[in-house]
Amino acid sequence: MVMPYYGLTDETTMKFNQQQLNELNLLLQFDLNSRDTGIKVHKTAEKKTQDAVESLYQKNLCTHPDGGYLTDEGIEVAQYADRILRVLTP
């Protein structure tokens, strides 16, 4: 069986864009062992972090535009992100 060969460039091989990576990294800042522990992204934080938390809020993954707590769906997504990180970390 001959497998087709596709010439891949960085643009075609990278599935996560930088905004999504920022959101995943921010999700991993939440304490997944406690629903009672939230985060607050201050106005002095980098713009990419502020944009990431606002995006998570718009997607209903956290309770406030500057962080707060993870929603039920946010917890689930953060747990997936944590699992992916653990698998990929040597």
Stockholm file with secondary structure:
# STOCKHOLM 1.0

chainA/1-90         MVMPYYGLTDETTMKFNQQQLNELNLLLQFDLNSRDTGIKVHKTAEKKTQDAVESLYQKNLCTHPDGGYLTDEGIEVAQYADRILRVLTP
#=GR chainA/1-90 SS CCCCCCCCCHHHHCCSCHHHHHHHHHHTTSCTTCTTCCEECCTTSCHHHHHHHHHHHHTTSEEETTEEEECHHHHHHHHHHHHHHHHHCC
#=GC SS_cons        CCCCCCCCCHHHHCCSCHHHHHHHHHHTTSCTTCTTCCEECCTTSCHHHHHHHHHHHHTTSEEETTEEEECHHHHHHHHHHHHHHHHHCC
//
